[in-house]
Amino acid sequence: LAKGLGGPQDLAVDAGFVYVTNRDAGTVVKIARADGQTTVLASGRARPWAIAIDANFAYFTEYAEGGAVWKVPLAGGAPAIVADHQPFAASIAVDETHVYWSIPGQGRVHRAPK
């Protein structure tokens, strides 16, 4: 579907796109399922790791000492912080109202409003 992504780490899929965190390039991209066209949704991030989507946003974690949990509009736009100071944030999930993530070694799940 897409080549040259460097270090794809995690992905999420909807009816039209595949959303990918690229840890080595520091990007989050969306790839059109129909033709493979790639659009960068976020760049300059510290090791984007896990990703989850809802109808409007992609939510992703940064697996780094100064990591955070972010959201970026699926249609494009500026990323926004959901939760700051989340070192090595790993897995992520969303429901109707909240974002959930884990940080290895803490023994707990974190939650923040969308």
LUMVOPA-320012 format. One record per residue: residue in one letter; x, y, z of N, C-alpha, C, O in turn. Coordinates in pm, whole numbers. Last residue first. Layout:
PT  type  n_east  n_north    n_up  ca_east  ca_north   ca_up  c_east  c_north    c_up  o_east  o_north    o_up
PT     a       X        Y       Z        X         Y       Z       X        Y       Z       X        Y       Z
...
//
This chain:
PT  type  n_east  n_north    n_up  ca_east  ca_north   ca_up  c_east  c_north    c_up  o_east  o_north    o_up
PT     k   -1126     1368    2597    -1085      1393    2461   -1068     1542    2439   -1034     1585    2329
PT     p    -991     1339    2929    -1099      1373    2837   -1044     1399    2698    -931     1445    2682
PT     a    -776     1062    3008     -798      1206    2999    -918     1229    2908    -945     1148    2820
PT     r    -606      811    3197     -725       854    3123    -730     1006    3121    -694     1071    3219
PT     h    -386      527    3234     -417       668    3248    -540      701    3161    -572      630    3067
PT     v    -336      236    3423     -386       294    3298    -424      437    3325    -486      467    3427
PT     r     -42       94    3580     -173       156    3579    -208      205    3439    -123      214    3351
PT     g     225       20    3612      121       -65    3666     -16       -1    3671     -98      -38    3754
PT     q     456      135    3517      378       209    3618     267      125    3681     220      156    3790
PT     g     575      -18    3319      641        -9    3448     563       66    3554     599       60    3672
PT     p     461      170    3039      522        49    3093     593       74    3226     663      175    3243
PT     i     169      339    3050      312       366    3051     378      244    3115     354      217    3233
PT     s    -128      357    2848      -45       298    2953      98      347    2938     142      388    2830
PT     w    -437      536    2800     -305       490    2759    -233      431    2879    -271      451    2994
PT     y    -736      669    2664     -673       584    2764    -536      543    2712    -520      517    2593
PT     v    -965      934    2634     -847       868    2577    -780      792    2691    -769      844    2802
PT     h   -1328      967    2630    -1195       969    2689   -1090      901    2602   -1120      823    2511
PT     t   -1580      944    2506    -1548      1064    2583   -1403     1077    2628   -1358     1187    2662
PT     e   -1607      709    2357    -1684       827    2318   -1636      955    2385   -1649     1063    2328
PT     d   -1267      595    2365    -1410       568    2362   -1481      699    2328   -1417      790    2275
PT     v    -944      471    2266    -1040       580    2285   -1181      523    2294   -1211      417    2239
PT     a    -607      378    2354     -743       345    2310    -833      465    2337    -801      550    2420
PT     i    -264      277    2343     -366       382    2349    -499      327    2298    -502      241    2210
PT     s      66      194    2478      -61       162    2413    -164      273    2434    -153      353    2527
PT     a     276      424    2592      277       312    2498     139      293    2434     102      369    2345
PT     a     493      678    2695      354       635    2679     347      532    2567     406      551    2461
PT     f     741      776    2789      731       642    2731     587      589    2727     563      471    2753
PT     p     605     1015    3005      725       951    2952     699      806    2909     643      727    2984
PT     q     416     1254    2983      380      1112    2986     497     1032    2928     489      986    2814
PT     h     375     1541    2975      461      1473    3073     419     1328    3093     391     1284    3205
PT     d      28     1600    2882      170      1630    2879     243     1547    2985     181     1490    3073
PT     a    -241     1501    2691     -178      1488    2822     -27     1506    2807      37     1437    2728
PT     v    -313     1614    2447     -418      1559    2533    -366     1550    2676    -436     1585    2771
PT     i    -207     1873    2238     -173      1783    2348    -298     1743    2424    -380     1827    2462
PT     a    -270     1870    1889     -293      1930    2020    -260     1827    2127    -284     1707    2109
PT     p    -166     1947    1551     -179      1854    1664    -199     1931    1794    -152     2044    1808
PT     a    -347     2130    1304     -243      2128    1406    -269     2022    1513    -382     2008    1560
PT     g    -460     1943    1016     -462      2056    1108    -354     2038    1212    -278     1941    1208
PT     g    -670     1686     878     -552      1772     877    -570     1891     967    -682     1936     991
PT     a    -876     1517     915     -880      1596     792    -757     1685     777    -740     1752     675
PT     l    -827     1421    1167     -811      1329    1054    -808     1404     922    -744     1359     827
PT     p    -645     1629    1394     -765      1607    1312    -736     1513    1194    -632     1525    1128
PT     v    -473     1474    1659     -461      1554    1538    -586     1527    1454    -628     1412    1443
PT     k    -349     1455    1992     -455      1428    1895    -432     1522    1777    -380     1632    1792
PT     w    -114     1291    2220     -157      1395    2126    -283     1353    2052    -319     1236    2048
PT     v      73     1256    2507      -37      1198    2430     -97     1313    2349    -126     1420    2403
PT     a     433     1259    2533      300      1313    2559     198     1230    2482     234     1143    2401
PT     g     777     1237    2657      661      1203    2576     532     1269    2621     521     1326    2729
PT     g    1045     1265    2725      956      1380    2736     827     1361    2661     772     1456    2606
PT     e    1134     1001    2663     1146      1056    2799    1051     1174    2820     984     1181    2923
PT     a     897      836    2446     1021       909    2470    1018      965    2612     912      976    2673
PT     y     671      767    2252      750       677    2335     889      738    2354     985      699    2288
PT     e     372      930    2237      514       945    2207     592      858    2305     579      873    2427
PT     t      56      829    2097      149       845    2207     289      867    2153     321      830    2040
PT     f    -239      971    1945     -116       892    1943     -28      925    2062     -36     1033    2120
PT     y    -539      982    1767     -475      1001    1896    -350      915    1897    -354      799    1856
PT     a    -709     1145    1514     -615      1038    1543    -548     1076    1675    -505     1190    1692
PT     f   -1057     1245    1495     -918      1262    1533    -840     1131    1532    -896     1023    1548
PT     n   -1323     1181    1418    -1266      1311    1386   -1115     1325    1407   -1052     1408    1342
PT     a   -1407      927    1492    -1461       984    1368   -1390     1112    1325   -1396     1149    1207
PT     d   -1095      804    1616    -1240       810    1625   -1288      877    1496   -1212      881    1399
PT     i    -807      590    1661     -884       692    1590   -1029      690    1635   -1080      589    1684
PT     a    -476      545    1786     -618       508    1786    -692      621    1717    -646      735    1717
PT     i    -139      430    1816     -238       518    1754    -377      458    1768    -395      336    1763
PT     a     195      444    1958       64       381    1941     -35      481    1883     -17      602    1898
PT     w     425      638    1871      425       495    1900     290      430    1869     274      368    1764
PT     p     662      876    1769      521       838    1774     509      686    1781     575      614    1707
PT     r     926     1005    1859      894       863    1848     745      832    1863     705      767    1960
PT     a     831     1312    1893      933      1227    1955     885     1082    1958     813     1042    2048
PT     r     752     1489    1588      714      1428    1715     826     1337    1763     907     1289    1683
PT     g     765     1603    1337      848      1658    1443     815     1604    1581     847     1668    1681
PT     s     418     1596    1228      561      1575    1209     638     1637    1325     582     1714    1403
PT     a     103     1473    1124      184      1534    1229     330     1501    1200     362     1392    1152
PT     l       3     1390     878      -87      1459     971     -11     1530    1081     -53     1635    1128
PT     v      90     1353     548      144      1368     683      45     1448     766       8     1560     730
PT     t     -48     1122     327      -56      1258     377      -1     1261     519     -41     1180     602
PT     t     -18      918      41       18       941     180      14     1090     213      65     1173     139
PT     q    -202      701    -162     -154       838    -143    -135      864       6    -223      836      87
PT     g    -310      452    -214     -183       459    -143    -127      598    -124     -16      614     -75
PT     d    -565      427    -322     -452       449    -414    -316      461    -346    -216      480    -415
PT     a    -749      340    -123     -779       323    -266    -655      331    -354    -640      253    -448
PT     r    -659      410     127     -669       267      95    -689      245     -54    -648      141    -106
PT     a    -428      661     190     -556       629     124    -556      482      86    -464      435      20
PT     i    -283      705     495     -261       647     363    -397      609     306    -472      533     368
PT     k    -151      944     712     -268       869     669    -244      828     525    -191      904     444
PT     v     103      953     971       56       969     833     -76      897     814    -110      803     886
PT     v     311     1109    1191      186      1033    1184     132     1060    1045     116     1176    1005
PT     t     668     1101    1255      547      1146    1187     429     1054    1216     444      940    1259
PT     g     934     1039    1306      865      1132    1394     735     1185    1336     695     1298    1363
PT     a    1075      849    1170     1060       979    1104     993     1083    1193     993     1201    1160
PT     d    1058      635    1352     1189       684    1309    1181      822    1245    1271      904    1264
PT     r     779      589    1391      866       625    1504     998      685    1460    1046      778    1524
PT     n     499      662    1263      631       633    1207     734      681    1308     772      798    1309
PT     t     173      542    1276      278       614    1347     412      567    1291     434      447    1273
PT     v     -88      564    1038       34       497    1081     122      592    1162     143      707    1124
PT     y    -400      473     912     -327       575     987    -208      506    1054    -224      403    1119
PT     v    -564      422     614     -483       356     715    -400      466     780    -336      544     710
PT     f    -899      502     498     -758       529     522    -697      432     622    -766      369     703
PT     g   -1175      450     471    -1100       505     359    -950      513     374    -879      528     275
PT     a   -1277      329     704    -1329       289     573   -1241      337     457   -1235      269     354
PT     d    -978      293     904    -1120       322     889   -1160      288     746   -1084      223     675
PT     v    -725      169    1123     -789       167     991    -934      213    1002   -1004      178    1097
PT     a    -397      212    1256     -541       206    1277    -606      224    1140    -548      287    1052
PT     l     -73      100    1369     -168       148    1269    -310      131    1317    -341       50    1404
PT     d     276      148    1455      140       103    1485      47      158    1379      82      250    1306
PT     q     528      193    1321      518       129    1452     379       71    1477     368      -45    1518
PT     p     755      227    1054      614       222    1096     601      140    1224     657       30    1235
PT     g    1013      369     979      987       286    1096     842      285    1137     808      336    1243
PT     g     999      421     663     1107       420     762    1078      323     874    1114      206     865
PT     l     829      431     449      783       491     574     891      492     682     873      558     784
PT     g     856      328     190      943       435     235     901      503     363     934      619     386
PT     k     520      267      65      661       233      85     735      353     141     684      466     140
PT     a     191      129      87      280       246      94     422      198     123     442      101     196
PT     l      83     -121       0        0         0       0      86      126       0      60      219     -76
//
